Amino acid sequence: MVLTLYKMDASPPARAAMMVLDLLNLPAEYIDVNLLEKEHLSDEYLKMNPQHTIPVLKDDDFVLADSHAIAGYLVSKYAKDDSLYPQEPQSRAIIDHRLHFDSGILFPSLRYTVAPIVFFGAKEIASDNLEKIKSSYEFSEKFLTKQWMAGDEFTIADICCYASLSSLNEIVPVDSDKYPNLVSWLQRCSELEFCKKKNEAGAKQLGALVRGMLA
Ligand SMILES: N[C@@H](CCC(=O)N[C@@H](CS)C(=O)NCC(=O)O)C(=O)O
């Protein structure tokens, strides 16, 4: 098996895939795709991923886009057991819910906040985007009544949601009075070795880029 991941460190979904690879101790070649230079729109990249998003995983000839799909695939194929993404239907269903929550709510609240600033020179966060970020924090707070995003066990739901929420936190800091569960969970995740290695620098890089452009 030869694993290749197309990524950019500032990208939360790319970092989610990087964290899963690292947690599973899987050797991979990492290839940077510079979105600012439009490298994701090259003919070669579009052939691989017509949706032109990062991350993309190649496992020999098998090509897979979307961080959530990649996380599930890597665990199903390479993990020693299924604890990060259990087969048991109800546990898996809750994890799937949180993965869709990231895809549908968390990451879009970040993406549609960042894009006008980085690509179109907006000088403040639009109020409707601030509302979406607030909803992201409120929903997360309610899901985090136990230790982890999908209950008592750490799963790929934590990895994917953490990539988005740690990045949002760099841009609109999470208020510990309003969202104590979320702040504790962010802290718990930040102490995990693979989060330190594969998430911290990229989240800070994205935060600095956005704050720099707002200044
Ligand atoms: N649902 C996708 C979202 C991926 C995504 O939108 N990535 C952004 C970078 S953070 C991207 O590639 N944007 C370029 C584009 O959409 O053209 C995932 O989880 O992988």
The ligand as an SDF file (V2000), in Angstrom:
LIG
                    3D

 20 19  0  0  0  0  0  0  0  0999 V2000
  -16.5060   18.2970    2.8160 N   0  0  0  0  0  0  0  0  0  0  0  0
  -15.1610   18.4470    2.3330 C   0  0  0  0  0  0  0  0  0  0  0  0
  -14.8000   19.9250    2.2950 C   0  0  0  0  0  0  0  0  0  0  0  0
  -13.4350   20.1530    1.6890 C   0  0  0  0  0  0  0  0  0  0  0  0
  -13.2000   21.6290    1.3350 C   0  0  0  0  0  0  0  0  0  0  0  0
  -14.1420   22.3660    1.0200 O   0  0  0  0  0  0  0  0  0  0  0  0
  -11.9220   22.0260    1.3650 N   0  0  0  0  0  0  0  0  0  0  0  0
  -11.6030   23.3910    0.9840 C   0  0  0  0  0  0  0  0  0  0  0  0
  -10.3530   23.8430    1.6880 C   0  0  0  0  0  0  0  0  0  0  0  0
  -10.5620   24.0330    3.4210 S   0  0  0  0  0  0  0  0  0  0  0  0
  -11.3090   23.4190   -0.5080 C   0  0  0  0  0  0  0  0  0  0  0  0
  -10.7070   22.5000   -1.0180 O   0  0  0  0  0  0  0  0  0  0  0  0
  -11.7000   24.4880   -1.2010 N   0  0  0  0  0  0  0  0  0  0  0  0
  -11.4200   24.6860   -2.5820 C   0  0  0  0  0  0  0  0  0  0  0  0
  -12.6240   24.5770   -3.4540 C   0  0  0  0  0  0  0  0  0  0  0  0
  -13.7080   24.1870   -2.9860 O   0  0  0  0  0  0  0  0  0  0  0  0
  -12.4830   24.9110   -4.6390 O   0  0  0  0  0  0  0  0  0  0  0  0
  -14.1860   17.6510    3.2140 C   0  0  0  0  0  0  0  0  0  0  0  0
  -14.5170   17.4010    4.3690 O   0  0  0  0  0  0  0  0  0  0  0  0
  -13.1350   17.2360    2.7340 O   0  0  0  0  0  0  0  0  0  0  0  0
  1  2  1  0
  2  3  1  0
  2 18  1  0
  3  4  1  0
  4  5  1  0
  5  6  2  0
  5  7  1  0
  7  8  1  0
  8  9  1  0
  8 11  1  0
  9 10  1  0
 11 12  2  0
 11 13  1  0
 13 14  1  0
 14 15  1  0
 15 16  2  0
 15 17  1  0
 18 19  2  0
 18 20  1  0
M  END
$$$$
